[in-house]
């Protein structure tokens, strides 16, 4: 089995998940720490709403699976642990999705090569 496609996909997914986690930290801080400084400086509610909307569009696959994973326990943990767990889960989900997509494209390439031979 060729593991190169898995590794490449996992690496790209890890970077995508890391960017997703970094992108969502200000929104999570704003949501769960209402007394903290506004994390998106010089930005009103409409701006933060647009920030969230763009994030949902850009990171939908990761956000969907992270939501499914965290729904059972997100109300039972403190805000600090919630932000940390969201970030870690987003990175792990990104890595897993990247590896799965890399494996799929490797399988697709392999099946096309076998069909043409």
PAZAPA-4460 file (N, C-alpha, C; in steps of 0.05 Angstrom, whole numbers, plus 32768, in hexadecimal, padded with zeros to 4 digits):
% residues 117
    n_x    n_y    n_z   ca_x   ca_y   ca_z    c_x    c_y    c_z   seq   type   mol
   8011   7FE8   8000   8000   8000   8000   8012   8019   8000     1      X     A
   800A   802D   7FF0   801A   8045   7FEF   8010   8059   8004     2      X     A
   8021   805E   8018   801A   8070   802E   801F   808D   8027     3      X     A
   802B   8092   8011   8033   80AE   800A   801A   80C0   8008     4      X     A
   8005   80B6   7FFC   7FEC   80C6   7FF9   7FE0   80CC   8014     5      X     A
   7FE1   80B9   8027   7FD6   80BD   8041   7FE6   80D3   8050     6      X     A
   8001   80D0   804E   8012   80E4   805C   800E   8100   8051     7      X     A
   800D   8103   8037   8009   811D   802B   7FEE   8128   8033     8      X     A
   7FD9   8118   8031   7FBF   8121   8039   7FBD   8128   8056     9      X     A
   7FCA   8118   8067   7FC9   811E   8084   7FD8   8137   808A    10      X     A
   7FEE   813C   807C   7FFE   8155   8081   7FED   816D   8078    11      X     A
   7FE1   816C   8061   7FD0   8182   8058   7FB8   8186   806B    12      X     A
   7FAC   8170   8073   7F96   8171   8086   7F9E   817D   80A1    13      X     A
   7FB6   8176   80AA   7FC0   8181   80C4   7FC3   819F   80C1    14      X     A
   7FCE   81A8   80AC   7FD2   81C5   80A8   7FB6   81D3   80A6    15      X     A
   7FA4   81C7   8097   7F88   81D1   8095   7F7B   81D2   80B0    16      X     A
   7F7E   81BD   80C0   7F72   81BD   80DB   7F7F   81D1   80ED    17      X     A
   7F99   81D5   80EB   7FA7   81E9   80FB   7F9D   8205   80F4    18      X     A
   7F9B   820A   80DB   7F90   8225   80D2   7F74   8228   80DC    19      X     A
   7F64   8213   80DB   7F48   8215   80E5   7F48   821B   8103    20      X     A
   7F58   820D   8112   7F59   8212   812F   7F62   822E   8135    21      X     A
   7F76   8238   8128   7F7F   8253   812C   7F6A   8267   8124    22      X     A
   7F5C   8262   810F   7F46   8274   8105   7F30   8276   8119    23      X     A
   7F28   825F   8126   7F11   825F   8138   7F16   8267   8154    24      X     A
   7F2F   8269   815D   7F35   8270   8179   7F29   828B   8180    25      X     A
   7F2B   82A0   8170   7F1F   82BA   8179   7F01   82B8   817C    26      X     A
   7EF3   82A9   816B   7ED6   82A6   816E   7ECF   8296   8187    27      X     A
   7EDE   8281   818D   7ED8   8271   81A5   7EDE   8282   81BE    28      X     A
   7EF3   8292   81BE   7EF9   82A3   81D5   7EE3   82B7   81D8    29      X     A
   7EDA   82C3   81C2   7EC5   82D7   81C4   7EAB   82CB   81CE    30      X     A
   7EA5   82B2   81C5   7E8C   82A5   81CC   7E8C   829C   81EA    31      X     A
   7EA2   8291   81F3   7EA2   8285   820E   7EAF   8296   8223    32      X     A
   7EBB   82AC   821C   7EC6   82BF   822F   7EBB   82DB   8229    33      X     A
   7EA2   82E0   8231   7E95   82F9   8229   7EA3   8312   8236    34      X     A
   7EB1   830E   824B   7EBE   8325   8258   7EDA   832B   824D    35      X     A
   7EE4   831A   823C   7EFF   831E   8231   7EFE   8335   821C    36      X     A
   7F16   833E   8214   7F17   8352   81FF   7F0C   8347   81E5    37      X     A
   7F01   8358   81D5   7EF6   834F   81BC   7F0D   8344   81AB    38      X     A
   7F0D   832A   81A3   7F24   831F   8196   7F28   8328   8179    39      X     A
   7F13   8333   816C   7F17   833D   8151   7F16   835B   8154    40      X     A
   7F2D   8367   8155   7F30   8383   815B   7F23   8394   8145    41      X     A
   7F17   83AA   814E   7F0A   83BE   813D   7EF5   83B0   812B    42      X     A
   7EE5   83A0   8137   7ED1   8391   8128   7EB7   8390   8138    43      X     A
   7EA1   8395   812B   7E87   8395   8138   7E7A   8379   8135    44      X     A
   7E62   8376   813E   7E54   835C   813C   7E51   8352   8120    45      X     A
   7E4B   8364   810D   7E48   835B   80F1   7E63   8351   80E6    46      X     A
   7E79   835D   80EF   7E93   8354   80E5   7E99   8338   80F1    47      X     A
   7E94   8334   810A   7E99   831A   8116   7E86   8305   810A    48      X     A
   7E6D   830D   8104   7E5B   82FB   80F6   7E65   82F2   80DB    49      X     A
   7E70   8305   80CC   7E7C   82FF   80B2   7E95   82ED   80B6    50      X     A
   7EA4   82F2   80CA   7EBC   82E2   80D0   7EB3   82C5   80D5    51      X     A
   7E9E   82C1   80E5   7E94   82A6   80EA   7E89   8299   80D0    52      X     A
   7E7B   82A8   80C0   7E6F   829E   80A7   7E85   8295   8094    53      X     A
   7E9A   82A5   8091   7EB1   829D   8080   7EBE   8284   808B    54      X     A
   7EC1   8282   80A6   7ECD   826B   80B2   7EBD   8252   80AD    55      X     A
   7EA3   8254   80AE   7E92   823D   80AA   7E95   8233   808D    56      X     A
   7E96   8246   807A   7E9A   823E   805E   7EB5   8232   8059    57      X     A
   7ECA   823E   8064   7EE5   8234   805F   7EEB   8219   806D    58      X     A
   7EE0   8216   8084   7EE7   81FF   8095   7ECF   81ED   809B    59      X     A
   7EBC   81EC   8089   7EA4   81DC   808E   7EA9   81BF   8095    60      X     A
   7EB9   81B0   8086   7EBD   8193   808D   7EC8   8190   80A9    61      X     A
   7EDB   819F   80B0   7EE7   819C   80CB   7ED3   81A5   80E0    62      X     A
   7EC5   81BB   80DC   7EB2   81C4   80F0   7E9B   81B1   80F4    63      X     A
   7E92   81A4   80DE   7E7C   8191   80E0   7E84   8179   80F2    64      X     A
   7E9B   816D   80EC   7EA3   8156   80FC   7EAB   815E   8118    65      X     A
   7EB7   8175   811C   7EBE   817E   8137   7EA4   8182   8147    66      X     A
   7E90   818E   813B   7E76   8191   8148   7E6B   8177   8151    67      X     A
   7E6B   8163   813F   7E60   8149   8146   7E6F   813B   815D    68      X     A
   7E89   8140   815D   7E9A   8133   8172   7E95   8141   818D    69      X     A
   7E93   815B   818D   7E92   816A   81A6   7E76   816F   81B2    70      X     A
   7E61   8169   81A3   7E46   816E   81AD   7E41   8160   81C8    71      X     A
   7E49   8147   81CC   7E42   813A   81E6   7E4E   8146   81FF    72      X     A
   7E64   8154   81FC   7E72   815D   8215   7E78   817B   8216    73      X     A
   7E70   818B   8203   7E79   81A6   8203   7E6D   81B7   8219    74      X     A
   7E56   81B0   8224   7E4A   81BF   823A   7E54   81B6   8255    75      X     A
   7E63   81A1   8256   7E6D   8196   8270   7E89   819E   8277    76      X     A
   7E97   81AC   8265   7EB2   81B4   826B   7EB5   81D2   826C    77      X     A
   7ECB   81DB   8278   7ECF   81F8   827A   7ED7   8204   825F    78      X     A
   7ED6   821E   825E   7EDC   822D   8245   7EF8   8228   823B    79      X     A
   7F0C   8228   824D   7F28   8223   8245   7F2B   8208   8238    80      X     A
   7F20   81F4   8245   7F22   81D9   823A   7F12   81D6   8220    81      X     A
   7EFC   81E4   821E   7EEC   81E4   8206   7EFC   81EF   81EE    82      X     A
   7F08   8205   81F2   7F18   8211   81DD   7F30   81FF   81D5    83      X     A
   7F3D   81F4   81E9   7F53   81E2   81E4   7F4A   81C8   81D6    84      X     A
   7F33   81BD   81DF   7F2A   81A4   81D2   7F20   81A9   81B6    85      X     A
   7F12   81C0   81B1   7F0A   81C7   8196   7F23   81C8   8184    86      X     A
   7F37   81D6   818D   7F4F   81DA   817D   7F5D   81BF   8177    87      X     A
   7F60   81AE   818B   7F6D   8194   8186   7F5C   8183   8174    88      X     A
   7F42   8182   8179   7F30   8172   8168   7F30   817C   814C    89      X     A
   7F30   8196   8147   7F31   81A1   812C   7F4A   8198   811E    90      X     A
   7F61   8198   812B   7F7A   818F   811F   7F79   8171   8119    91      X     A
   7F6E   8162   812B   7F6C   8145   8127   7F59   813E   8110    92      X     A
   7F42   814C   810F   7F2F   8147   80FA   7F3A   814F   80DF    93      X     A
   7F48   8166   80DE   7F55   816E   80C5   7F69   815A   80BB    94      X     A
   7F79   814F   80CE   7F8D   813B   80C7   7F7F   8121   80BC    95      X     A
   7F6A   8119   80CA   7F5C   8101   80C1   7F4F   8104   80A6    96      X     A
   7F42   811B   80A3   7F35   8121   8089   7F4A   8122   8072    97      X     A
   7F61   812F   8078   7F76   8131   8064   7F81   8115   805C    98      X     A
   7F85   8104   8071   7F8E   80E9   806B   7F7A   80D9   805B    99      X     A
   7F60   80DC   8062   7F4B   80CE   8053   7F4A   80D7   8036   100      X     A
   7F4C   80F1   8032   7F4B   80FC   8017   7F64   80F3   8007   101      X     A
   7F7B   80F4   8014   7F94   80EA   8007   7F92   80CD   8000   102      X     A
   7F87   80BD   8011   7F83   80A0   800B   7F70   809D   7FF4   103      X     A
   7F5A   80AC   7FF3   7F47   80AA   7FDE   7F54   80B1   7FC3   104      X     A
   7F63   80C7   7FC2   7F70   80CF   7FA9   7F85   80BA   7FA1   105      X     A
   7F93   80AE   7FB4   7FA6   8099   7FAE   7F98   8081   7FA2   106      X     A
   7F81   807A   7FAF   7F72   8063   7FA5   7F67   8069   7F89   107      X     A
   7F5E   8082   7F84   7F53   8089   7F6A   7F69   8089   7F55   108      X     A
   7F80   8092   7F5C   7F97   8092   7F49   7F9F   8075   7F42   109      X     A
   7F9F   8065   7F57   7FA7   8049   7F53   7F93   803A   7F41   110      X     A
   7F79   803F   7F46   7F64   8032   7F36   7F65   803C   7F19   111      X     A
   7F6B   8056   7F15   7F6D   8060   7EF9   7F85   8054   7EEB   112      X     A
   7F9B   8051   7EF9   7FB3   8045   7EED   7FAE   8028   7EE6   113      X     A
   7F9F   8019   7EF7   7F99   7FFD   7EF1   7F86   7FFB   7ED9   114      X     A
   7F73   800E   7ED7   7F60   800D   7EC1   7F6D   8013   7EA6   115      X     A
   7F81   8025   7EA6   7F8F   802C   7E8D   7FA3   8017   7E84   116      X     A
   7FAB   8006   7E96   7FBF   7FF2   7E8F   7FB3   7FDA   7E81   117      X     A
***
